[in-house]
Each structure stands twice: as C-alpha cells, then as structure tokens.
Amino acid sequence: MPDVENVIIIGSGPAGYTAALYTARANLQPLVIEGFLWGGLLQQTTDVENYPGYPQGVMGPQMMQDLRDQAERFGTRFITDNATRFEPGAEGEPHTVWVDDERYQARSVILAMGAEHKKLDVPGEEELANGRGVSYCATCDAAFFKDRATIIVGGGDSAMEEAIFLAKFSSKVVIVNRRAEFRASKIMLERARNTDNIEFLTPFVVEEFLAGDSGALDRARLRNIETGEHRELPMDGAFIAIGHEPQSEIVDGLVATDEDGYVATEGKSTRTNLPGVFAAGDLVDHTYRQAITAAGSGCQAALDAEWYLRDNPAVPTPAALEGTGDLAEEQWLPSASSPSA
C-alpha cells in the first residue's frame, strides 16, 4: 500500500462507487472508505425502475452490489468502516483521513458521504425508534408490521414509495401530510391513491408518539394546522419520510457548505474550496437526489480529481532520491491518459 494514495473516496452509494470505477480505470488505484453501512440509501430501496440499463428494474441492494463489484474489478480497494476525521493538508501537502486510529493520506479526496433521513424531533420519536415502532425505512422494517396499522409521515415521492411498499404488508397505511397538496410526482401520487389500503390525512402534523402498556408504539397525537384540532391516531408502526440531511459533519468547518450543510462546489465542477478535494452525490445535491444524478456527479468528481493530479504532479521525496541516482522510486502520479468513456 502506498504511503500517500492518489485518491481517497469517502463514502459509497452511486456517487462513491462511480467515482471509484472511473479513478480505478484511470490507473489511480483508489482507496474507498465506504462506511460500515456501505451502499448509501439505495440499500434501503426496493425496485429501482428508472436507472438506465435495467429494463426490468433492479433491487436497490443488488444495484449497489453491482456497482461495487464493477469498481473492484478494476482494482478499487475498500475499507468497510466509517471515516472519523478529515484533516486538510497545507498547500502542496497530502490530505489526511482517519478511520479511528488509522491514518490514511492522499493527494486528492472525493467526498461522497451522501445524506440521511430527517427526523421529526417530536416527543417519543427517539424513544420508540430502534425496533419499538418508529422507523425511517419501510423496506427494512415493513415485514414486522404484517396485518397491522401504520402511518407514513411525508408528502414527497419517497413517502409515496414507502407507503406503497408498506401497503403490501400492513392492514392499513395512513399518509399524514402537513399540507393538502403533495410534493410527490403525479405518477407516484396516483399509485398511492390507487392502492386500496392507503388513506390520506391532511393537513395534520405529528406532535407526539405515545407508547402502550407494552412499551411499543401505540398511537400518535396529531394536530390540524388549520383548525388546531387534536386527534389521537392508533397505530403499530410509524415511518418518517420527510427528506434528508447531508452527512457533512466530518468536514464541517473545513470545507465550504451552504446553510443546510450541503457541500458547496465551484460552478458546474465538483471542486470544493480546498485544492484537491472534490464532492459528489447527495452530499452536494438538494434538488434532484436521484441515483442517476449521483452517479453522474461521481463520474465528474473522478475526472476532476484525475485532471487535478495530472496538473499537479507529485514531488519526489528525499528518500526516493537518496543514493539511487535516478527517480525510480519517486511517488509520481501513474500515467493518466485522456479520460475514456
């Protein structure tokens, strides 16, 4: 393993694995610190129907395995653990990424940590999570609620997708949304409305989750935001689908971000404000958040990193020069030809 990597990719998912594929094919020998829960949010998704190349659709976890396998085929190396600290290098010096007490250095870094589900932050939510009735992933937990009443909180495409999947198991699914209108696309909303055991309750917000005698979720206290009416809705499971938060904590205060914590990039590139540091995927995208756009930005980040390394060749180390009479042991950038498709 080289003392200083050409490129370290932090994160996985479509952005991270595509960046790995492209940098590996450019002979940059990427190291991916993919996270303990590798694969990103698509690991929690059922059928992916809108990704090119899968005419019959594909399960999200299978798609992530395919992308990972393809990157590995070209020599990508993986650390299946979480990056815990990032230290930008001074001008001309490598950047440092820590995994607990293990230090890894690289001349370039691609940030692809993605985003995670937002929480309601209401009483009872945290206490009743982790197997006690409140969940953020119907794909993961729907089977636990077979023939039981559940709710979905949210009004976007992800909420409709979760509700449709959950309806295959639950006796009834109530979609609770704070507005009478929905952010979901027309096709997803129609699919939900055409599912027999899905109902809609608007304009309500959840104010509290309440446990029953068993200690598990028993009901939710709701409030009508127009009339102020309060209502208690019995249920066995509640699934929160209200959006995502970028996982930018590791670079907080080190890399420029917007007011919501999404990493800022320069123009149409993936360059951040730090030389040699690039960002891709849902970590930078609060608009589209699709697998195809994440993969595309992962490709961009890989090419940006390749061009950065090409234009900033490594400096030979004193150890490499000492007593050799030549540059045979210099830590030069591997040959980077024009990017291939």
C-alpha positions in Angstrom: 0.0 0.0 0.0 1.5 3.4 -0.9 2.4 5.8 1.8 0.3 8.5 0.1 -2.7 7.5 -2.0 -3.5 9.2 -5.3 -7.2 9.4 -4.3 -9.3 8.5 -1.3 -13.1 8.4 -1.7 -15.1 8.8 1.5 -18.5 7.2 1.2 -20.2 4.9 -1.3 -23.5 4.7 -3.0 -23.9 5.6 -6.7 -21.6 8.6 -6.4 -18.8 6.9 -4.5 -18.7 3.7 -6.5 -18.9 5.5 -9.8 -16.0 7.7 -8.7 -14.1 4.6 -7.7 -14.8 3.0 -11.1 -13.5 5.9 -13.1 -10.4 6.6 -11.0 -9.6 2.9 -11.0 -9.8 2.7 -14.8 -7.5 5.8 -14.9 -4.9 3.7 -13.0 -5.2 5.9 -9.9 -5.6 2.9 -7.6 -8.4 4.5 -5.5 -9.0 3.6 -1.8 -12.7 3.8 -0.8 -13.6 4.3 2.8 -17.1 3.1 2.1 -18.7 3.2 5.6 -19.8 0.4 7.8 -23.3 0.6 6.2 -22.0 0.7 2.7 -24.1 1.4 -0.4 -26.0 4.5 0.7 -29.7 5.0 0.8 -30.2 2.6 -2.1 -29.5 -0.2 0.3 -32.9 0.7 1.8 -34.8 0.9 -1.5 -36.9 -1.8 -3.3 -37.4 -1.7 -7.0 -35.3 0.9 -8.9 -37.2 1.3 -12.2 -35.7 4.5 -13.6 -32.0 3.7 -13.8 -30.8 3.2 -17.4 -29.6 -0.4 -18.3 -32.1 -2.2 -16.1 -35.2 -2.7 -18.3 -36.9 -4.9 -15.8 -35.9 -2.8 -12.8 -33.4 -3.9 -10.1 -33.5 -4.1 -6.3 -31.5 -1.3 -4.7 -29.2 -3.5 -2.7 -28.4 -5.6 -5.8 -27.7 -2.4 -7.8 -25.2 -1.3 -5.1 -23.5 -4.7 -5.2 -23.2 -4.5 -9.0 -21.6 -1.0 -8.8 -19.2 -2.1 -6.0 -18.2 -5.3 -7.9 -17.6 -3.3 -11.1 -15.3 -0.8 -9.3 -13.5 -3.7 -7.5 -12.9 -5.4 -10.9 -10.6 -2.6 -11.9 -8.6 -2.6 -8.7 -10.5 -0.4 -6.2 -9.7 -1.2 -2.6 -12.2 -0.9 0.1 -12.3 -0.2 3.9 -15.7 -1.1 5.2 -15.7 1.3 8.1 -16.5 4.9 8.8 -14.1 7.8 8.3 -13.9 9.6 11.6 -11.8 12.6 10.9 -10.6 14.7 8.0 -7.6 17.0 8.0 -6.9 19.2 5.0 -3.2 19.3 4.0 -1.3 22.5 3.8 -0.5 23.8 0.3 1.2 21.0 -1.6 0.8 18.6 1.3 -1.5 15.5 1.3 -4.8 15.4 2.9 -5.4 13.1 5.9 -8.4 10.8 6.6 -8.7 9.0 9.8 -10.6 5.7 10.5 -10.5 5.7 14.3 -6.7 5.5 15.0 -5.7 4.5 11.4 -4.4 7.4 9.3 -4.6 7.5 5.5 -3.1 10.2 3.3 -4.0 11.2 -0.2 -3.1 13.8 -2.8 -6.8 14.1 -3.6 -10.0 13.3 -1.8 -13.5 12.8 -3.2 -16.3 13.3 -0.6 -19.4 11.2 -1.3 -20.9 10.6 2.2 -24.5 11.2 0.9 -27.4 12.2 3.0 -29.5 10.6 5.7 -33.2 10.7 6.7 -34.5 13.7 8.5 -36.3 13.3 11.8 -39.4 14.9 13.2 -37.8 15.7 16.5 -41.0 15.2 18.5 -41.5 13.6 21.9 -41.4 9.9 21.8 -39.7 9.6 18.4 -36.3 8.7 19.6 -37.5 6.6 22.5 -39.7 4.5 20.2 -37.2 4.0 17.4 -34.9 1.0 17.0 -37.5 -1.7 16.9 -40.2 -0.2 19.1 -42.4 1.2 16.3 -40.8 4.3 14.7 -38.8 3.7 11.6 -37.2 5.6 8.7 -37.1 2.7 6.2 -40.2 0.7 5.2 -38.0 -1.5 3.0 -36.1 -2.5 6.2 -39.0 -2.9 8.6 -42.3 -3.4 6.8 -42.3 -7.1 7.4 -42.5 -6.5 11.1 -45.9 -4.9 10.6 -47.8 -7.5 8.7 -51.6 -7.1 9.1 -51.1 -4.1 11.4 -52.0 -0.4 11.1 -49.2 2.0 10.2 -48.7 5.6 9.1 -46.3 7.4 6.8 -45.3 11.0 7.6 -44.4 13.0 4.5 -45.7 14.1 1.1 -42.9 13.6 -1.4 -42.0 10.7 -3.8 -40.1 8.9 -1.1 -43.2 9.0 1.2 -45.4 7.6 -1.6 -42.9 4.9 -2.4 -42.6 3.9 1.2 -46.4 3.8 1.6 -46.9 1.6 -1.5 -44.3 -0.9 -0.3 -45.7 -0.8 3.3 -49.2 -1.4 2.0 -48.1 -4.9 0.8 -47.7 -5.9 4.5 -49.9 -3.6 6.6 -53.6 -3.8 7.0 -53.9 0.0 6.6 -51.4 2.8 5.8 -52.3 6.4 6.6 -50.2 9.1 4.8 -50.0 12.1 7.1 -49.0 15.3 5.4 -48.9 18.9 6.8 -50.4 20.3 3.5 -53.4 19.3 1.4 -51.1 19.4 -1.6 -48.3 17.0 -2.1 -44.7 17.4 -3.4 -44.8 13.9 -4.9 -44.8 13.5 -8.7 -48.2 12.8 -10.3 -47.4 9.2 -11.1 -46.3 8.3 -7.6 -49.3 10.1 -6.0 -51.7 8.3 -8.3 -50.1 4.9 -7.5 -50.6 5.6 -3.8 -54.2 6.8 -4.3 -55.0 3.7 -6.3 -53.7 1.4 -3.5 -56.8 0.1 -1.7 -55.4 0.1 1.9 -53.7 3.5 1.7 -55.6 6.5 3.2 -54.6 10.2 3.4 -54.9 12.6 6.3 -54.2 16.3 5.8 -53.4 18.9 6.9 -52.0 17.3 10.0 -48.7 17.2 11.8 -47.4 14.7 14.4 -46.9 16.3 17.8 -46.0 13.2 19.8 -45.6 9.5 19.6 -47.1 7.5 22.5 -46.3 4.1 23.8 -48.8 1.5 25.0 -48.6 -0.8 28.0 -46.0 -3.0 26.2 -43.6 -0.1 25.8 -44.0 -0.1 22.0 -45.7 2.5 19.8 -49.4 2.6 20.3 -50.7 5.9 18.9 -49.7 9.3 17.7 -51.1 12.7 18.8 -51.8 14.8 15.7 -52.7 18.4 15.2 -54.6 20.0 12.3 -52.5 23.0 11.4 -55.5 25.0 10.1 -58.1 24.4 12.8 -55.9 23.4 15.7 -57.9 20.2 16.2 -56.1 17.5 18.1 -56.5 13.8 17.3 -55.0 10.6 18.5 -54.5 8.0 15.8 -54.0 4.4 16.8 -51.1 2.5 15.1 -48.5 -0.1 15.5 -45.8 1.5 13.3 -44.8 5.0 12.1 -42.5 5.6 9.1 -40.9 9.0 8.7 -40.3 10.2 5.1 -39.7 13.9 5.3 -36.4 14.3 3.5 -32.7 14.1 4.1 -29.8 15.7 5.8 -26.3 15.8 4.2 -23.7 13.8 6.1 -21.1 16.5 6.1 -20.1 16.5 9.8 -16.7 15.2 9.1 -15.8 18.2 7.0 -17.8 20.8 9.0 -15.8 24.0 9.3 -13.2 22.7 6.9 -14.9 22.6 3.6 -17.4 25.3 2.5 -21.1 24.3 2.8 -24.4 26.0 2.3 -26.8 26.9 5.1 -28.3 23.4 5.1 -24.9 21.7 5.3 -24.6 20.6 1.7 -21.0 20.8 0.5 -20.6 23.7 -1.9 -18.8 23.2 -5.3 -17.5 25.6 -7.8 -19.7 26.3 -10.8 -20.5 23.1 -12.7 -17.5 21.3 -11.4 -17.1 19.1 -8.3 -14.3 21.2 -6.9 -14.7 22.4 -3.3 -12.9 25.4 -1.9 -9.9 23.2 -0.9 -7.4 22.2 -3.6 -7.6 18.5 -4.4 -10.9 18.0 -2.5 -14.0 17.2 -4.6 -17.6 16.4 -3.7 -20.4 14.4 -5.4 -23.8 12.9 -5.0 -26.4 13.7 -2.4 -23.8 15.4 -0.3 -24.0 18.3 -2.7 -27.4 17.8 -4.3 -30.5 19.0 -2.5 -32.6 19.3 -5.7 -32.5 16.1 -7.7 -31.3 13.3 -5.3 -31.5 10.6 -7.9 -29.3 7.6 -8.4 -28.5 8.6 -11.9 -27.5 12.2 -11.0 -25.4 10.9 -8.1 -23.6 8.5 -10.4 -23.1 11.3 -12.9 -21.6 13.6 -10.4 -19.4 10.7 -9.2 -18.0 10.5 -12.7 -17.4 14.2 -12.7 -15.6 14.1 -9.4 -13.4 11.3 -10.7 -12.4 13.2 -13.8 -11.9 16.4 -11.8 -9.6 14.5 -9.5 -7.7 12.9 -12.4 -7.1 16.2 -14.0 -6.0 17.8 -10.8 -3.4 15.1 -10.3 -2.3 15.4 -13.8 -1.8 19.1 -13.5 -0.2 18.9 -10.0 2.4 16.1 -10.3 3.9 14.6 -7.1 7.2 15.9 -5.9 9.9 13.2 -5.4 10.6 12.5 -1.8 14.2 12.8 -0.4 14.1 9.1 0.5 13.2 8.2 -3.1 16.2 10.2 -4.4 18.8 9.3 -1.8 21.5 7.0 -3.2 19.6 5.9 -6.2 21.0 8.2 -8.9 17.6 8.1 -10.6 14.0 8.7 -10.0 13.0 5.0 -10.0 11.3 5.3 -6.6 9.6 8.7 -6.9 6.0 8.8 -5.9 4.9 10.1 -9.3 1.3 10.0 -10.5 0.6 6.9 -12.6 0.2 7.6 -16.2 -3.1 9.4 -16.8 -4.1 9.4 -20.4 -7.2 11.1 -21.8 -10.3 10.0 -19.9 -12.1 7.1 -21.5 -15.8 6.6 -21.6 
